[in-house]
């Protein structure tokens, strides 16, 4: 009697007392009868085998495609051939199936071709059924089936479908996580899943996926936030060098929020995370802000000793809160905000006080937010810089608010052969945007010829409602050109310093000197240019005169292998910071020496005094003590060797450089990691509120403060964190 076909799916183990399923590797008890094995195949794997050892499904899978309905559908039309033994003996072969290749050819094709996906199999199956001719067709001759699991068929398709339609299925979870990422990253409302267009699109894209309801997706956002927050909190708690930035923002719903961002090195990169946009239910006074900042650090597990810099925009309240809560030495005034204040003060349009790192901190005094309404400001015709800027702004406003003037400006650029998508528009100066005055002047001078022709044409056109302003003359345009060139160094430094992916505090001192050199070397011809040059030099000198004596800036610059002492201009400042860093390095060396000495002392206890190694062990302990006192000229030799080493290329990654120097200067490296990873600007917190402004829109006007806080954090993360959940 031929063996049962059930042994195609099982093999005996444990001397025949048990059998092992070849599809799921589960072991079953076996005692002569195969009934339990048949039941396992039917209930677990959905394979039905009759008692005469004939398959009701996929009975010709060994010699034909298991997903080909033209072969499986023949069971109802023609009698099945008897199954032979495992060695391949069969009854006389039947005639081949209609339009089917020989068995050998088909097996070769399936082995070399790319296996179709489950949905492709389903579609090809339905197409095969519709294309099959009516009436019975000859059945191919059965061939020997090798022992082992059958190729994937309908059970694979069912599993694929279950992954979508079953809550918690792999594909259901993956797609839902991607949906949460899209809502957070693209600033979409939580009600997106209830919108008709989005539901229609998802249904056409994947009918098997069931879109979550608004309450469900809201809960999923909260769960995702908690999971990722816990993950980052654990990572941040283990970091030794953290830079924080903070700022205050008011949403469209007139609710105040405290934004805090976190930055720390990881390998050769800087990791930036927007921690929160914490709702503020009280006034933004120093005591209230101190409490809020402390709550944020406690929530995220940030220790005070790990904070190497806390950067703010220099506002009185936030600056005072940081200094009182975390210490004066850890506070850093945003370098970019200081540059912005210098530029605005030099132009003379606004009366804001240029922030200074060494300035006193008044208590509970709000920042000066008085804005200058351009409609109330008239050019005095004196030809001063303020007069030229005001007149330029009026021309820019006229063209930007006039459809006729805008269309004419576009047409004139097209006449020169400029494609429409490359045509330029004028930019308006905005007080809260850094270097916006420079960008306005740069674009105005770039389009000066076209602007002049536009204004002339608008003056001749009586249909224009507003009377166009007069164009600047040649001498005034020359003066604006000098203004633009003098403001250019400020713009370049602002862009250089505003990165959040690289360390920037160590660049502040060399950038100040480079900016002064560029402005000083400029040859001004017009009175406007000469006066602006002197004003910029005076303001830069006043704001940054003591920057080399500020420990965070000086230490970060000295310990940057790209700058070292070459970035300083004051020998006294260099001597002071070298002495301070030398003491810190000596402390690290002494700490390591004490650890080594303790280990050697513990080992010496185990060594008898009469041992032959006793004298040698004592000399080793003495050398460990001498190493902690190894200094030349008052500085540890390791630190002096670092200072004497040539500076590295300015374009190199500082973390890559220190990774290479770590083995050579291990103690200097430990000290460097206390200062080098610091940022010099609060630009990240400014960007946080730009993101928060995109999140809290008219379409999300009912978004709670906690949900805004969560979405701000989720928005700052990459997709890989959502897919790793």
Secondary structure as the mmCIF struct_conf table of DSSP 4:
data_model
#
loop_
_struct_conf.conf_type_id
_struct_conf.id
_struct_conf.beg_label_comp_id
_struct_conf.beg_label_asym_id
_struct_conf.beg_label_seq_id
_struct_conf.end_label_comp_id
_struct_conf.end_label_asym_id
_struct_conf.end_label_seq_id
HELX_LH_PP_P HELX_LH_PP_P1 UNK A 2 UNK A 4
HELX_RH_3T_P HELX_RH_3T_P1 UNK A 5 UNK A 8
TURN_TY1_P TURN_TY1_P1 UNK A 9 UNK A 9
STRN STRN1 UNK A 10 UNK A 13
TURN_TY1_P TURN_TY1_P2 UNK A 14 UNK A 17
STRN STRN2 UNK A 18 UNK A 21
TURN_TY1_P TURN_TY1_P3 UNK A 22 UNK A 24
STRN STRN3 UNK A 27 UNK A 29
BEND BEND1 UNK A 31 UNK A 32
HELX_RH_AL_P HELX_RH_AL_P1 UNK A 35 UNK A 43
TURN_TY1_P TURN_TY1_P4 UNK A 44 UNK A 44
BEND BEND2 UNK A 45 UNK A 45
STRN STRN4 UNK A 49 UNK A 49
TURN_TY1_P TURN_TY1_P5 UNK A 51 UNK A 52
BEND BEND3 UNK A 53 UNK A 53
STRN STRN5 UNK A 55 UNK A 55
BEND BEND4 UNK A 56 UNK A 58
TURN_TY1_P TURN_TY1_P6 UNK A 59 UNK A 63
BEND BEND5 UNK A 64 UNK A 64
TURN_TY1_P TURN_TY1_P7 UNK A 66 UNK A 67
HELX_RH_AL_P HELX_RH_AL_P2 UNK A 69 UNK A 72
HELX_RH_3T_P HELX_RH_3T_P2 UNK A 73 UNK A 76
TURN_TY1_P TURN_TY1_P8 UNK A 77 UNK A 77
BEND BEND6 UNK A 78 UNK A 78
HELX_LH_PP_P HELX_LH_PP_P2 UNK A 79 UNK A 83
TURN_TY1_P TURN_TY1_P9 UNK A 86 UNK A 87
BEND BEND7 UNK A 91 UNK A 91
HELX_LH_PP_P HELX_LH_PP_P3 UNK A 92 UNK A 97
TURN_TY1_P TURN_TY1_P10 UNK A 98 UNK A 99
HELX_RH_AL_P HELX_RH_AL_P3 UNK A 103 UNK A 112
BEND BEND8 UNK A 113 UNK A 113
HELX_LH_PP_P HELX_LH_PP_P4 UNK A 114 UNK A 117
HELX_RH_AL_P HELX_RH_AL_P4 UNK A 118 UNK A 131
BEND BEND9 UNK A 132 UNK A 132
HELX_LH_PP_P HELX_LH_PP_P5 UNK A 133 UNK A 133
BEND BEND10 UNK A 134 UNK A 135
HELX_LH_PP_P HELX_LH_PP_P6 UNK A 138 UNK A 142
HELX_LH_PP_P HELX_LH_PP_P7 UNK A 144 UNK A 146
BEND BEND11 UNK A 147 UNK A 148
HELX_LH_PP_P HELX_LH_PP_P8 UNK A 149 UNK A 152
HELX_RH_AL_P HELX_RH_AL_P5 UNK A 154 UNK A 165
BEND BEND12 UNK A 166 UNK A 166
TURN_TY1_P TURN_TY1_P11 UNK A 167 UNK A 168
HELX_RH_AL_P HELX_RH_AL_P6 UNK A 170 UNK A 185
TURN_TY1_P TURN_TY1_P12 UNK A 186 UNK A 187
HELX_RH_3T_P HELX_RH_3T_P3 UNK A 190 UNK A 194
HELX_RH_AL_P HELX_RH_AL_P7 UNK A 196 UNK A 205
TURN_TY1_P TURN_TY1_P13 UNK A 207 UNK A 208
HELX_LH_PP_P HELX_LH_PP_P9 UNK A 211 UNK A 213
HELX_RH_AL_P HELX_RH_AL_P8 UNK A 214 UNK A 237
TURN_TY1_P TURN_TY1_P14 UNK A 238 UNK A 238
BEND BEND13 UNK A 240 UNK A 240
STRN STRN6 UNK A 242 UNK A 250
TURN_TY1_P TURN_TY1_P15 UNK A 252 UNK A 253
BEND BEND14 UNK A 254 UNK A 254
STRN STRN7 UNK A 256 UNK A 266
TURN_TY1_P TURN_TY1_P16 UNK A 267 UNK A 268
STRN STRN8 UNK A 269 UNK A 280
BEND BEND15 UNK A 282 UNK A 282
HELX_RH_AL_P HELX_RH_AL_P9 UNK A 286 UNK A 299
TURN_TY1_P TURN_TY1_P17 UNK A 300 UNK A 301
HELX_RH_3T_P HELX_RH_3T_P4 UNK A 304 UNK A 306
STRN STRN9 UNK A 307 UNK A 312
HELX_RH_AL_P HELX_RH_AL_P10 UNK A 316 UNK A 326
HELX_RH_3T_P HELX_RH_3T_P5 UNK A 328 UNK A 330
STRN STRN10 UNK A 331 UNK A 333
HELX_RH_AL_P HELX_RH_AL_P11 UNK A 335 UNK A 347
TURN_TY1_P TURN_TY1_P18 UNK A 348 UNK A 348
BEND BEND16 UNK A 349 UNK A 349
HELX_LH_PP_P HELX_LH_PP_P10 UNK A 352 UNK A 355
TURN_TY1_P TURN_TY1_P19 UNK A 357 UNK A 358
BEND BEND17 UNK A 359 UNK A 359
BEND BEND18 UNK A 363 UNK A 364
HELX_RH_3T_P HELX_RH_3T_P6 UNK A 374 UNK A 376
BEND BEND19 UNK A 381 UNK A 382
HELX_RH_AL_P HELX_RH_AL_P12 UNK A 385 UNK A 401
HELX_RH_AL_P HELX_RH_AL_P13 UNK A 403 UNK A 415
TURN_TY1_P TURN_TY1_P20 UNK A 416 UNK A 417
HELX_RH_3T_P HELX_RH_3T_P7 UNK A 420 UNK A 422
TURN_TY1_P TURN_TY1_P21 UNK A 431 UNK A 432
BEND BEND20 UNK A 433 UNK A 433
TURN_TY1_P TURN_TY1_P22 UNK A 434 UNK A 435
HELX_RH_AL_P HELX_RH_AL_P14 UNK A 436 UNK A 446
TURN_TY1_P TURN_TY1_P23 UNK A 447 UNK A 447
HELX_RH_AL_P HELX_RH_AL_P15 UNK A 448 UNK A 460
TURN_TY1_P TURN_TY1_P24 UNK A 462 UNK A 463
BEND BEND21 UNK A 465 UNK A 466
HELX_LH_PP_P HELX_LH_PP_P11 UNK A 467 UNK A 472
HELX_RH_AL_P HELX_RH_AL_P16 UNK A 474 UNK A 497
TURN_TY1_P TURN_TY1_P25 UNK A 498 UNK A 498
BEND BEND22 UNK A 500 UNK A 502
HELX_RH_3T_P HELX_RH_3T_P8 UNK A 505 UNK A 507
HELX_RH_AL_P HELX_RH_AL_P17 UNK A 508 UNK A 521
BEND BEND23 UNK A 526 UNK A 526
HELX_RH_AL_P HELX_RH_AL_P18 UNK A 527 UNK A 544
TURN_TY1_P TURN_TY1_P26 UNK A 545 UNK A 546
HELX_RH_3T_P HELX_RH_3T_P9 UNK A 547 UNK A 549
BEND BEND24 UNK A 550 UNK A 550
HELX_RH_AL_P HELX_RH_AL_P19 UNK A 551 UNK A 558
TURN_TY1_P TURN_TY1_P27 UNK A 559 UNK A 559
TURN_TY1_P TURN_TY1_P28 UNK A 561 UNK A 563
HELX_RH_3T_P HELX_RH_3T_P10 UNK A 564 UNK A 567
BEND BEND25 UNK A 569 UNK A 569
HELX_RH_AL_P HELX_RH_AL_P20 UNK A 571 UNK A 605
TURN_TY1_P TURN_TY1_P29 UNK A 606 UNK A 606
BEND BEND26 UNK A 607 UNK A 607
TURN_TY1_P TURN_TY1_P30 UNK A 609 UNK A 610
BEND BEND27 UNK A 611 UNK A 611
TURN_TY1_P TURN_TY1_P31 UNK A 612 UNK A 613
HELX_RH_AL_P HELX_RH_AL_P21 UNK A 614 UNK A 628
TURN_TY1_P TURN_TY1_P32 UNK A 629 UNK A 629
STRN STRN11 UNK A 631 UNK A 632
TURN_TY1_P TURN_TY1_P33 UNK A 633 UNK A 634
STRN STRN12 UNK A 635 UNK A 636
HELX_RH_AL_P HELX_RH_AL_P22 UNK A 637 UNK A 644
BEND BEND28 UNK A 645 UNK A 645
HELX_LH_PP_P HELX_LH_PP_P12 UNK A 646 UNK A 649
TURN_TY1_P TURN_TY1_P34 UNK A 650 UNK A 651
BEND BEND29 UNK A 652 UNK A 652
HELX_RH_AL_P HELX_RH_AL_P23 UNK A 654 UNK A 661
TURN_TY1_P TURN_TY1_P35 UNK A 662 UNK A 664
BEND BEND30 UNK A 665 UNK A 665
HELX_RH_AL_P HELX_RH_AL_P24 UNK A 666 UNK A 672
TURN_TY1_P TURN_TY1_P36 UNK A 673 UNK A 677
BEND BEND31 UNK A 680 UNK A 680
HELX_RH_AL_P HELX_RH_AL_P25 UNK A 683 UNK A 695
BEND BEND32 UNK A 696 UNK A 697
HELX_RH_3T_P HELX_RH_3T_P11 UNK A 698 UNK A 700
TURN_TY1_P TURN_TY1_P37 UNK A 701 UNK A 702
HELX_RH_AL_P HELX_RH_AL_P26 UNK A 705 UNK A 715
TURN_TY1_P TURN_TY1_P38 UNK A 716 UNK A 716
BEND BEND33 UNK A 717 UNK A 717
HELX_RH_AL_P HELX_RH_AL_P27 UNK A 719 UNK A 723
TURN_TY1_P TURN_TY1_P39 UNK A 724 UNK A 724
#
